[in-house]
Amino acid sequence: MAARRSNSSNNINPLPEPPPVSEAMALAHKRYWRFNIMLIAVLMTIGFIVSFVVPLFARTLGDVRFAGFSLPFYVGAQGAILVYVLLTAIYIVLMQRADRALQAALEADHAIREAGRAPQR
């Protein structure tokens, strides 16, 4: 038996309305999330290549030397871990930069709203 759908007017605790968002803040949020998704996609692609593509071509890359070891051995032993740590650090640094840009946009939006509310002389 399917659950009954409750009418929103009958809710005991209705969801609060979201605060109004200016056009500039909507654009800033859109840019922030687009950057976040693209960054995650790029970093995950790099992680995929290190995890699956390099081992897939291990025999072909066996003659390539890195730090005195064959490349597949080096990547399997410690190179992949270093890449993952580096990807995490890159994500942290770039997202902190994006967070600061979003915070600056929020503060500018609040300043514009407060200036609009200030009494005219």
C-alpha positions in Angstrom: 0.0 0.0 0.0 1.4 3.4 -1.0 2.0 6.0 1.7 -0.4 8.9 1.7 0.9 12.2 0.6 0.4 14.9 3.1 -0.9 18.3 2.1 1.7 21.0 2.9 -1.1 23.1 4.5 -1.6 20.2 7.0 2.0 20.0 8.1 2.6 20.5 11.8 6.1 21.8 11.2 6.3 23.3 7.7 9.7 23.9 6.2 10.9 27.5 6.5 11.1 29.6 3.4 14.7 30.1 2.1 16.0 33.7 2.5 15.8 35.9 -0.6 18.9 35.8 -2.7 20.1 38.6 -4.9 21.0 38.0 -8.6 24.7 38.6 -7.8 24.7 36.0 -5.1 22.9 33.5 -7.2 25.6 34.0 -9.9 28.4 33.7 -7.3 26.9 30.4 -6.0 26.5 29.1 -9.5 30.2 29.9 -10.3 31.3 28.4 -7.0 29.5 25.1 -7.6 30.5 24.9 -11.2 34.1 25.3 -10.2 33.7 22.8 -7.4 32.2 20.1 -9.7 34.8 20.8 -12.4 37.7 20.6 -9.9 36.4 17.3 -8.5 36.0 15.9 -12.0 39.5 16.8 -13.0 41.1 15.5 -9.8 39.1 12.3 -9.9 40.1 11.8 -13.5 43.8 12.1 -12.5 43.2 9.6 -9.7 41.5 7.2 -12.1 44.5 7.4 -14.5 46.9 6.7 -11.7 44.8 3.9 -10.2 43.7 2.1 -13.4 45.4 3.3 -16.5 49.1 3.1 -15.4 48.6 -0.5 -14.0 46.8 -1.4 -17.2 49.9 -0.5 -19.2 52.3 -1.9 -16.7 54.0 -4.3 -19.1 54.4 -1.6 -21.7 55.7 0.9 -19.2 58.0 -1.7 -17.5 61.1 -0.3 -19.3 60.5 3.3 -18.2 62.6 4.2 -15.1 61.7 6.7 -12.4 63.9 7.2 -9.3 65.8 4.1 -10.2 62.7 1.8 -10.3 60.5 0.7 -13.1 57.5 3.1 -13.4 54.7 0.5 -12.6 56.6 -0.6 -9.5 57.2 2.9 -8.3 53.6 4.0 -8.9 52.3 0.8 -7.2 54.6 1.1 -4.3 54.4 4.8 -3.4 53.8 7.0 -6.4 50.0 6.6 -6.3 49.8 7.4 -2.6 51.9 10.6 -3.2 49.6 11.5 -6.1 46.5 11.0 -3.9 47.9 13.2 -1.1 48.9 15.8 -3.7 45.3 15.7 -5.2 43.9 16.2 -1.7 46.2 19.2 -1.0 45.3 20.8 -4.4 41.6 20.4 -3.6 42.0 22.0 -0.2 44.0 25.0 -1.5 41.7 25.7 -4.5 38.5 25.3 -2.5 39.8 27.6 0.2 40.4 30.1 -2.5 36.9 29.6 -3.9 35.4 29.9 -0.4 37.2 33.2 0.1 35.8 34.5 -3.2 32.3 33.4 -2.3 32.6 35.0 1.2 33.8 38.2 -0.5 30.7 38.1 -2.8 28.5 37.5 0.3 30.0 40.4 2.2 29.7 42.7 -0.8 26.0 41.7 -1.2 25.4 42.4 2.5 27.0 45.8 2.1 24.8 46.6 -0.8 21.7 45.5 1.1 22.7 47.5 4.1 23.4 50.6 2.0 19.9 50.2 0.5 18.3 50.1 3.9 20.2 53.1 5.3 17.9 56.1 5.8 18.1 58.8 3.2 19.0 62.4 4.3 
